Amino acid sequence: MKLSTKGRYAVMAMVDLAQFGTTGPVALAEVADRQEISLSYLEQLFAKLRRAGLVKSVRGPGGGYKLSYPAPEIRIADVITAVDEPIRTTGCAPGAATGCIRRTSRCMTHDLWEELGHQIHSYLNSVSLEDVCTGQIFGSPQPELRPAMAEIAAE
């Protein structure tokens, strides 16, 4: 399974907004520069994020975008869903009784892949923008341990 650039870029931009938007709105041009994402592509993504209620736009001088909710309340799954990025691990429609094999029946491993999709969604729903900003991702070293781990790796 591969997450498309739409979902990855939306998450990258929202994390950028969470990090740099603490004092006010952030211009999309700044996000585009920092994240090396096309400004026109970001504009399309932020239109969807705004419709989903995850960001607010601020007009005028010093305007831009800001998060609609505090970063700990915004889940990565919400961001991906907002930009219409399906999290699918099967070749058939979710919940369909048929469809994997020539669109007539489910394959023998269907339940395995469908459960994997549920696990991915569950994980992404457990991670907030704040978690990503602070490096509190399951399986990654705690921020205070990173320098020590780098020293160990260098030895």
N, CA and C atoms as an extended XYZ file, in Angstrom:
465
Properties=species:S:1:pos:R:3:atomname:S:1:resname:S:1:resid:I:1 pbc="F F F"
N         0.838       -1.184        0.000 N   MET     1
C         0.000        0.000        0.000 CA  MET     1
C         0.877        1.238        0.000 C   MET     1
N         0.477        2.222       -0.750 N   LYS     2
C         1.235        3.458       -0.812 CA  LYS     2
C         0.285        4.633       -0.647 C   LYS     2
N         0.651        5.553        0.208 N   LEU     3
C        -0.123        6.766        0.404 CA  LEU     3
C         0.291        7.750       -0.680 C   LEU     3
N        -0.670        8.345       -1.359 N   SER     4
C        -0.331        9.247       -2.461 CA  SER     4
C         0.237       10.564       -1.934 C   SER     4
N         0.764       11.359       -2.852 N   THR     5
C         1.329       12.656       -2.464 CA  THR     5
C         0.257       13.568       -1.886 C   THR     5
N        -0.978       13.397       -2.293 N   LYS     6
C        -2.057       14.236       -1.766 CA  LYS     6
C        -2.129       14.109       -0.243 C   LYS     6
N        -2.170       12.895        0.250 N   GLY     7
C        -2.245       12.672        1.691 CA  GLY     7
C        -0.962       13.062        2.405 C   GLY     7
N         0.177       12.687        1.844 N   ARG     8
C         1.460       13.015        2.479 CA  ARG     8
C         1.676       14.520        2.532 C   ARG     8
N         1.403       15.210        1.427 N   TYR     9
C         1.611       16.657        1.407 CA  TYR     9
C         0.645       17.383        2.332 C   TYR     9
N        -0.574       16.895        2.435 N   ALA    10
C        -1.541       17.522        3.346 CA  ALA    10
C        -1.050       17.403        4.787 C   ALA    10
N        -0.542       16.248        5.157 N   VAL    11
C        -0.028       16.052        6.512 CA  VAL    11
C         1.204       16.928        6.734 C   VAL    11
N         2.120       16.957        5.771 N   MET    12
C         3.313       17.799        5.901 CA  MET    12
C         2.937       19.267        6.096 C   MET    12
N         1.978       19.749        5.313 N   ALA    13
C         1.559       21.149        5.396 CA  ALA    13
C         0.872       21.453        6.726 C   ALA    13
N         0.068       20.525        7.210 N   MET    14
C        -0.618       20.745        8.485 CA  MET    14
C         0.370       20.726        9.654 C   MET    14
N         1.367       19.875        9.592 N   VAL    15
C         2.392       19.864       10.639 CA  VAL    15
C         3.165       21.182       10.595 C   VAL    15
N         3.472       21.662        9.397 N   ASP    16
C         4.149       22.950        9.243 CA  ASP    16
C         3.305       24.061        9.870 C   ASP    16
N         2.020       24.044        9.589 N   LEU    17
C         1.100       25.047       10.140 CA  LEU    17
C         1.075       24.968       11.669 C   LEU    17
N         1.080       23.756       12.205 N   ALA    18
C         1.082       23.580       13.659 CA  ALA    18
C         2.368       24.126       14.274 C   ALA    18
N         3.494       23.954       13.584 N   GLN    19
C         4.779       24.415       14.115 CA  GLN    19
C         4.961       25.919       13.970 C   GLN    19
N         4.594       26.470       12.825 N   PHE    20
C         4.896       27.871       12.547 CA  PHE    20
C         3.704       28.805       12.727 C   PHE    20
N         2.535       28.262       13.040 N   GLY    21
C         1.345       29.087       13.176 CA  GLY    21
C         0.965       29.399       14.603 C   GLY    21
N         1.895       29.295       15.522 N   THR    22
C         1.569       29.535       16.926 CA  THR    22
C         1.357       31.014       17.245 C   THR    22
N         1.914       31.902       16.426 N   THR    23
C         1.781       33.335       16.709 CA  THR    23
C         0.819       34.046       15.765 C   THR    23
N         0.297       33.328       14.789 N   GLY    24
C        -0.635       33.943       13.850 CA  GLY    24
C        -0.733       33.135       12.576 C   GLY    24
N        -1.509       33.641       11.620 N   PRO    25
C        -1.697       32.914       10.360 CA  PRO    25
C        -0.382       32.748        9.598 C   PRO    25
N        -0.324       31.687        8.816 N   VAL    26
C         0.862       31.374        8.025 CA  VAL    26
C         0.483       31.437        6.554 C   VAL    26
N         1.279       32.148        5.762 N   ALA    27
C         1.039       32.238        4.324 CA  ALA    27
C         1.382       30.901        3.667 C   ALA    27
N         0.545       30.482        2.736 N   LEU    28
C         0.807       29.222        2.041 CA  LEU    28
C         2.122       29.259        1.275 C   LEU    28
N         2.523       30.428        0.817 N   ALA    29
C         3.797       30.548        0.106 CA  ALA    29
C         4.960       30.145        1.012 C   ALA    29
N         4.865       30.471        2.300 N   GLU    30
C         5.907       30.090        3.257 CA  GLU    30
C         5.931       28.578        3.450 C   GLU    30
N         4.749       27.984        3.572 N   VAL    31
C         4.655       26.529        3.718 CA  VAL    31
C         5.230       25.861        2.476 C   VAL    31
N         4.854       26.377        1.309 N   ALA    32
C         5.336       25.818        0.039 CA  ALA    32
C         6.858       25.850       -0.024 C   ALA    32
N         7.453       26.956        0.406 N   ASP    33
C         8.918       27.073        0.397 CA  ASP    33
C         9.569       26.104        1.377 C   ASP    33
N         9.067       26.070        2.597 N   ARG    34
C         9.675       25.209        3.614 CA  ARG    34
C         9.536       23.728        3.278 C   ARG    34
N         8.380       23.338        2.748 N   GLN    35
C         8.105       21.925        2.496 CA  GLN    35
C         8.401       21.505        1.054 C   GLN    35
N         8.785       22.471        0.228 N   GLU    36
C         9.089       22.214       -1.183 CA  GLU    36
C         7.910       21.542       -1.892 C   GLU    36
N         6.746       22.183       -1.728 N   ILE    37
C         5.508       21.733       -2.354 CA  ILE    37
C         5.000       22.865       -3.233 C   ILE    37
N         4.472       22.535       -4.383 N   SER    38
C         3.926       23.532       -5.298 CA  SER    38
C         2.834       24.350       -4.602 C   SER    38
N         2.905       25.682       -4.740 N   LEU    39
C         1.912       26.558       -4.130 CA  LEU    39
C         0.512       26.273       -4.669 C   LEU    39
N         0.387       26.060       -5.964 N   SER    40
C        -0.937       25.797       -6.530 CA  SER    40
C        -1.504       24.467       -6.001 C   SER    40
N        -0.656       23.481       -5.794 N   TYR    41
C        -1.097       22.207       -5.229 CA  TYR    41
C        -1.559       22.399       -3.784 C   TYR    41
N        -0.798       23.182       -3.010 N   LEU    42
C        -1.178       23.477       -1.628 CA  LEU    42
C        -2.512       24.208       -1.567 C   LEU    42
N        -2.733       25.134       -2.492 N   GLU    43
C        -4.004       25.864       -2.516 CA  GLU    43
C        -5.177       24.908       -2.696 C   GLU    43
N        -5.008       23.907       -3.554 N   GLN    44
C        -6.060       22.906       -3.755 CA  GLN    44
C        -6.284       22.089       -2.487 C   GLN    44
N        -5.200       21.676       -1.855 N   LEU    45
C        -5.318       20.887       -0.627 CA  LEU    45
C        -5.960       21.700        0.492 C   LEU    45
N        -5.571       22.961        0.621 N   PHE    46
C        -6.105       23.779        1.706 CA  PHE    46
C        -7.565       24.150        1.481 C   PHE    46
N        -8.018       24.179        0.250 N   ALA    47
C        -9.448       24.370       -0.002 CA  ALA    47
C       -10.224       23.198        0.591 C   ALA    47
N        -9.712       21.992        0.435 N   LYS    48
C       -10.360       20.802        0.996 CA  LYS    48
C       -10.245       20.790        2.519 C   LYS    48
N        -9.083       21.164        3.038 N   LEU    49
C        -8.900       21.197        4.486 CA  LEU    49
C        -9.812       22.245        5.133 C   LEU    49
N       -10.012       23.356        4.443 N   ARG    50
C       -10.908       24.400        4.946 CA  ARG    50
C       -12.359       23.914        4.943 C   ARG    50
N       -12.773       23.256        3.842 N   ARG    51
C       -14.139       22.716        3.779 CA  ARG    51
C       -14.380       21.669        4.865 C   ARG    51
N       -13.346       20.937        5.227 N   ALA    52
C       -13.463       19.924        6.279 CA  ALA    52
C       -13.426       20.544        7.678 C   ALA    52
N       -13.151       21.848        7.754 N   GLY    53
C       -13.140       22.536        9.036 CA  GLY    53
C       -11.861       22.388        9.832 C   GLY    53
N       -10.786       21.945        9.185 N   LEU    54
C        -9.520       21.756        9.898 CA  LEU    54
C        -8.664       23.014        9.941 C   LEU    54
N        -8.854       23.908        8.969 N   VAL    55
C        -8.108       25.175        8.939 CA  VAL    55
C        -9.075       26.324        8.690 C   VAL    55
N        -8.619       27.515        9.058 N   LYS    56
C        -9.366       28.752        8.800 CA  LYS    56
C        -8.464       29.671        8.002 C   LYS    56
N        -9.062       30.405        7.071 N   SER    57
C        -8.264       31.364        6.312 CA  SER    57
C        -8.457       32.757        6.915 C   SER    57
N        -7.385       33.517        6.876 N   VAL    58
C        -7.397       34.891        7.381 CA  VAL    58
C        -7.003       35.786        6.221 C   VAL    58
N        -7.872       36.730        5.871 N   ARG    59
C        -7.616       37.609        4.730 CA  ARG    59
C        -6.855       38.863        5.152 C   ARG    59
N        -6.289       39.520        4.154 N   GLY    60
C        -5.635       40.794        4.382 CA  GLY    60
C        -4.153       40.675        4.639 C   GLY    60
N        -3.514       41.837        4.900 N   PRO    61
C        -2.077       41.833        5.181 CA  PRO    61
C        -1.788       40.972        6.414 C   PRO    61
N        -0.780       40.161        6.310 N   GLY    62
C        -0.454       39.269        7.415 CA  GLY    62
C        -1.388       38.077        7.506 C   GLY    62
N        -2.188       37.888        6.457 N   GLY    63
C        -3.146       36.786        6.452 CA  GLY    63
C        -2.500       35.476        6.061 C   GLY    63
N        -3.305       34.469        5.994 N   GLY    64
C        -2.840       33.134        5.656 CA  GLY    64
C        -3.800       32.119        6.224 C   GLY    64
N        -3.263       31.040        6.740 N   TYR    65
C        -4.082       29.983        7.325 CA  TYR    65
C        -3.645       29.698        8.744 C   TYR    65
N        -4.617       29.258        9.540 N   LYS    66
C        -4.319       28.801       10.895 CA  LYS    66
C        -5.176       27.577       11.171 C   LYS    66
N        -4.755       26.786       12.137 N   LEU    67
C        -5.500       25.596       12.517 CA  LEU    67
C        -6.822       26.002       13.154 C   LEU    67
N        -7.867       25.249       12.869 N   SER    68
C        -9.172       25.518       13.479 CA  SER    68
C        -9.246       25.014       14.911 C   SER    68
N        -8.406       24.056       15.240 N   TYR    69
C        -8.378       23.446       16.570 CA  TYR    69
C        -6.934       23.362       17.032 C   TYR    69
N        -6.712       23.203       18.324 N   PRO    70
C        -5.337       23.001       18.796 CA  PRO    70
C        -4.744       21.737       18.173 C   PRO    70
N        -3.456       21.748       17.944 N   ALA    71
C        -2.763       20.628       17.293 CA  ALA    71
C        -3.004       19.276       17.971 C   ALA    71
N        -3.122       19.205       19.301 N   PRO    72
C        -3.378       17.891       19.911 CA  PRO    72
C        -4.754       17.310       19.557 C   PRO    72
N        -5.663       18.150       19.073 N   GLU    73
C        -7.019       17.688       18.762 CA  GLU    73
C        -7.188       17.268       17.301 C   GLU    73
N        -6.219       17.542       16.462 N   ILE    74
C        -6.331       17.196       15.040 CA  ILE    74
C        -5.574       15.905       14.787 C   ILE    74
N        -6.287       14.916       14.320 N   ARG    75
C        -5.731       13.594       14.063 CA  ARG    75
C        -5.232       13.490       12.625 C   ARG    75
N        -4.159       12.740       12.418 N   ILE    76
C        -3.601       12.547       11.080 CA  ILE    76
C        -4.636       11.907       10.164 C   ILE    76
N        -5.420       10.980       10.682 N   ALA    77
C        -6.477       10.345        9.881 CA  ALA    77
C        -7.471       11.387        9.374 C   ALA    77
N        -7.780       12.413       10.193 N   ASP    78
C        -8.706       13.469        9.773 CA  ASP    78
C        -8.146       14.260        8.601 C   ASP    78
N        -6.855       14.526        8.637 N   VAL    79
C        -6.202       15.275        7.558 CA  VAL    79
C        -6.257       14.478        6.260 C   VAL    79
N        -5.912       13.221        6.335 N   ILE    80
C        -5.896       12.371        5.138 CA  ILE    80
C        -7.304       12.221        4.575 C   ILE    80
N        -8.276       12.016        5.442 N   THR    81
C        -9.669       11.883        5.005 CA  THR    81
C       -10.165       13.182        4.375 C   THR    81
N        -9.754       14.316        4.913 N   ALA    82
C       -10.207       15.615        4.408 CA  ALA    82
C        -9.797       15.864        2.962 C   ALA    82
N        -8.659       15.319        2.552 N   VAL    83
C        -8.212       15.529        1.174 CA  VAL    83
C        -8.610       14.361        0.273 C   VAL    83
N        -9.607       13.597        0.745 N   ASP    84
C       -10.182       12.502       -0.040 CA  ASP    84
C        -9.188       11.395       -0.342 C   ASP    84
N        -8.285       11.156        0.573 N   GLU    85
C        -7.292       10.106        0.377 CA  GLU    85
C        -7.794        8.829        1.023 C   GLU    85
N        -8.186        7.837        0.234 N   PRO    86
C        -8.670        6.599        0.846 CA  PRO    86
C        -7.519        5.771        1.426 C   PRO    86
N        -7.771        5.175        2.567 N   ILE    87
C        -6.793        4.267        3.157 CA  ILE    87
C        -7.333        2.872        2.858 C   ILE    87
N        -6.901        2.320        1.732 N   ARG    88
C        -7.404        1.021        1.290 CA  ARG    88
C        -6.269        0.055        1.066 C   ARG    88
N        -6.489       -1.164        1.494 N   THR    89
C        -5.489       -2.206        1.308 CA  THR    89
C        -6.038       -3.366        0.496 C   THR    89
N        -7.302       -3.263        0.086 N   THR    90
C        -7.913       -4.307       -0.741 CA  THR    90
C        -8.222       -3.739       -2.116 C   THR    90
N        -8.401       -4.622       -3.074 N   GLY    91
C        -8.708       -4.199       -4.438 CA  GLY    91
C       -10.190       -4.004       -4.694 C   GLY    91
N       -11.012       -4.324       -3.704 N   CYS    92
C       -12.455       -4.185       -3.890 CA  CYS    92
C       -12.999       -3.087       -2.988 C   CYS    92
N       -14.248       -2.780       -3.166 N   ALA    93
C       -14.879       -1.731       -2.372 CA  ALA    93
C       -14.962       -2.154       -0.902 C   ALA    93
N       -14.752       -1.217        0.020 N   PRO    94
C       -14.815       -1.557        1.443 CA  PRO    94
C       -16.173       -2.163        1.810 C   PRO    94
N       -16.135       -3.270        2.546 N   GLY    95
C       -17.353       -3.923        3.005 CA  GLY    95
C       -18.083       -4.748        1.968 C   GLY    95
N       -17.548       -4.819        0.752 N   ALA    96
C       -18.216       -5.575       -0.306 CA  ALA    96
C       -18.088       -7.075       -0.052 C   ALA    96
N       -19.162       -7.823       -0.341 N   ALA    97
C       -19.126       -9.278       -0.167 CA  ALA    97
C       -18.414       -9.942       -1.337 C   ALA    97
N       -18.338       -9.256       -2.454 N   THR    98
C       -17.666       -9.796       -3.634 CA  THR    98
C       -16.726       -8.742       -4.195 C   THR    98
N       -15.819       -9.182       -5.061 N   GLY    99
C       -15.038       -8.178       -5.740 CA  GLY    99
C       -13.557       -8.361       -5.901 C   GLY    99
N       -12.881       -9.155       -5.076 N   CYS   100
C       -11.429       -9.263       -5.177 CA  CYS   100
C       -10.977      -10.042       -6.414 C   CYS   100
N       -11.637      -11.144       -6.686 N   ILE   101
C       -11.236      -12.013       -7.785 CA  ILE   101
C       -12.201      -11.807       -8.947 C   ILE   101
N       -11.684      -11.169       -9.964 N   ARG   102
C       -12.484      -10.900      -11.169 CA  ARG   102
C       -13.850      -10.317      -10.832 C   ARG   102
N       -13.907       -9.577       -9.770 N   ARG   103
C       -15.136       -8.889       -9.358 CA  ARG   103
C       -16.303       -9.827       -9.057 C   ARG   103
N       -16.014      -11.131       -8.830 N   THR   104
C       -17.098      -12.069       -8.560 CA  THR   104
C       -17.056      -12.638       -7.150 C   THR   104
N       -15.878      -12.732       -6.546 N   SER   105
C       -15.792      -13.265       -5.193 CA  SER   105
C       -14.609      -12.646       -4.466 C   SER   105
N       -14.601      -12.813       -3.154 N   ARG   106
C       -13.498      -12.295       -2.349 CA  ARG   106
C       -12.337      -13.271       -2.382 C   ARG   106
N       -11.127      -12.754       -2.387 N   CYS   107
C        -9.953      -13.624       -2.363 CA  CYS   107
C        -9.786      -14.202       -0.956 C   CYS   107
N        -8.973      -15.225       -0.854 N   MET   108
C        -8.770      -15.915        0.423 CA  MET   108
C        -8.096      -15.022        1.468 C   MET   108
N        -7.351      -14.009        1.022 N   THR   109
C        -6.635      -13.139        1.963 CA  THR   109
C        -7.351      -11.807        2.190 C   THR   109
N        -8.567      -11.698        1.698 N   HIS   110
C        -9.319      -10.445        1.789 CA  HIS   110
C        -9.390       -9.918        3.227 C   HIS   110
N        -9.792      -10.774        4.156 N   ASP   111
C        -9.949      -10.339        5.547 CA  ASP   111
C        -8.631       -9.856        6.143 C   ASP   111
N        -7.527      -10.483        5.761 N   LEU   112
C        -6.206      -10.056        6.226 CA  LEU   112
C        -5.940       -8.618        5.807 C   LEU   112
N        -6.125       -8.325        4.523 N   TRP   113
C        -5.825       -6.983        4.000 CA  TRP   113
C        -6.829       -5.952        4.504 C   TRP   113
N        -8.076       -6.364        4.656 N   GLU   114
C        -9.078       -5.421        5.167 CA  GLU   114
C        -8.758       -5.047        6.617 C   GLU   114
N        -8.347       -6.027        7.418 N   GLU   115
C        -7.974       -5.744        8.810 CA  GLU   115
C        -6.724       -4.866        8.867 C   GLU   115
N        -5.780       -5.083        7.964 N   LEU   116
C        -4.598       -4.219        7.899 CA  LEU   116
C        -5.035       -2.768        7.660 C   LEU   116
N        -5.976       -2.564        6.764 N   GLY   117
C        -6.500       -1.215        6.506 CA  GLY   117
C        -7.108       -0.602        7.754 C   GLY   117
N        -7.846       -1.415        8.522 N   HIS   118
C        -8.436       -0.921        9.782 CA  HIS   118
C        -7.339       -0.542       10.773 C   HIS   118
N        -6.287       -1.357       10.838 N   GLN   119
C        -5.180       -1.076       11.757 CA  GLN   119
C        -4.451        0.219       11.372 C   GLN   119
N        -4.252        0.420       10.082 N   ILE   120
C        -3.603        1.654        9.616 CA  ILE   120
C        -4.448        2.853        9.993 C   ILE   120
N        -5.751        2.765        9.731 N   HIS   121
C        -6.640        3.882       10.066 CA  HIS   121
C        -6.648        4.131       11.573 C   HIS   121
N        -6.698        3.059       12.345 N   SER   122
C        -6.692        3.183       13.801 CA  SER   122
C        -5.412        3.872       14.281 C   SER   122
N        -4.280        3.473       13.723 N   TYR   123
C        -3.004        4.089       14.103 CA  TYR   123
C        -2.993        5.581       13.743 C   TYR   123
N        -3.369        5.903       12.505 N   LEU   124
C        -3.364        7.304       12.086 CA  LEU   124
C        -4.362        8.130       12.891 C   LEU   124
N        -5.409        7.494       13.377 N   ASN   125
C        -6.387        8.182       14.210 CA  ASN   125
C        -5.867        8.378       15.630 C   ASN   125
N        -4.844        7.627       16.015 N   SER   126
C        -4.269        7.759       17.359 CA  SER   126
C        -3.147        8.800       17.412 C   SER   126
N        -2.722        9.296       16.249 N   VAL   127
C        -1.613       10.249       16.185 CA  VAL   127
C        -2.155       11.646       15.871 C   VAL   127
N        -1.756       12.623       16.673 N   SER   128
C        -2.182       14.004       16.456 CA  SER   128
C        -1.078       14.812       15.771 C   SER   128
N        -1.440       15.986       15.297 N   LEU   129
C        -0.425       16.887       14.735 CA  LEU   129
C         0.629       17.208       15.792 C   LEU   129
N         0.186       17.392       17.022 N   GLU   130
C         1.112       17.681       18.118 CA  GLU   130
C         2.108       16.542       18.303 C   GLU   130
N         1.626       15.297       18.199 N   ASP   131
C         2.519       14.144       18.336 CA  ASP   131
C         3.627       14.201       17.290 C   ASP   131
N         3.269       14.542       16.064 N   VAL   132
C         4.264       14.604       14.993 CA  VAL   132
C         5.233       15.768       15.242 C   VAL   132
N         4.694       16.905       15.650 N   CYS   133
C         5.543       18.078       15.905 CA  CYS   133
C         6.561       17.829       17.010 C   CYS   133
N         6.164       17.068       18.018 N   THR   134
C         7.050       16.841       19.165 CA  THR   134
C         7.814       15.527       19.070 C   THR   134
N         7.600       14.778       17.991 N   GLY   135
C         8.311       13.528       17.807 CA  GLY   135
C         7.809       12.406       18.697 C   GLY   135
N         6.584       12.513       19.165 N   GLN   136
C         6.009       11.498       20.051 CA  GLN   136
C         5.272       10.431       19.248 C   GLN   136
N         5.964        9.863       18.282 N   ILE   137
C         5.378        8.842       17.425 CA  ILE   137
C         5.789        7.483       17.955 C   ILE   137
N         4.846        6.570       18.052 N   PHE   138
C         5.126        5.222       18.548 CA  PHE   138
C         6.248        4.607       17.734 C   PHE   138
N         7.253        4.114       18.430 N   GLY   139
C         8.371        3.471       17.760 CA  GLY   139
C         9.548        4.393       17.494 C   GLY   139
N         9.344        5.705       17.583 N   SER   140
C        10.469        6.613       17.365 CA  SER   140
C        11.057        6.993       18.718 C   SER   140
N        12.343        7.295       18.765 N   PRO   141
C        12.961        7.658       20.043 CA  PRO   141
C        12.394        8.967       20.569 C   PRO   141
N        12.324        9.087       21.861 N   GLN   142
C        11.864       10.318       22.485 CA  GLN   142
C        12.844       11.439       22.132 C   GLN   142
N        12.357       12.688       21.973 N   PRO   143
C        13.251       13.788       21.578 CA  PRO   143
C        14.494       13.907       22.460 C   PRO   143
N        14.350       13.698       23.776 N   GLU   144
C        15.505       13.841       24.660 CA  GLU   144
C        16.513       12.705       24.489 C   GLU   144
N        16.104       11.589       23.864 N   LEU   145
C        17.002       10.456       23.655 CA  LEU   145
C        17.724       10.512       22.309 C   LEU   145
N        17.249       11.341       21.393 N   ARG   146
C        17.826       11.368       20.047 CA  ARG   146
C        19.317       11.689       20.031 C   ARG   146
N        19.791       12.729       20.759 N   PRO   147
C        21.243       12.996       20.725 CA  PRO   147
C        22.051       11.812       21.265 C   PRO   147
N        21.572       11.176       22.333 N   ALA   148
C        22.290       10.033       22.898 CA  ALA   148
C        22.317        8.879       21.910 C   ALA   148
N        21.221        8.646       21.216 N   MET   149
C        21.168        7.562       20.239 CA  MET   149
C        22.091        7.858       19.072 C   MET   149
N        22.219        9.118       18.678 N   ALA   150
C        23.124        9.482       17.596 CA  ALA   150
C        24.578        9.203       17.992 C   ALA   150
N        24.902        9.466       19.259 N   GLU   151
C        26.256        9.193       19.752 CA  GLU   151
C        26.534        7.698       19.740 C   GLU   151
N        25.544        6.899       20.151 N   ILE   152
C        25.707        5.439       20.164 CA  ILE   152
C        25.918        4.938       18.734 C   ILE   152
N        25.156        5.456       17.801 N   ALA   153
C        25.260        5.033       16.405 CA  ALA   153
C        26.604        5.398       15.804 C   ALA   153
N        27.199        6.503       16.275 N   ALA   154
C        28.482        6.959       15.739 CA  ALA   154
C        29.648        6.101       16.238 C   ALA   154
N        29.448        5.406       17.366 N   GLU   155
C        30.526        4.594       17.937 CA  GLU   155
C        30.824        3.358       17.150 C   GLU   155
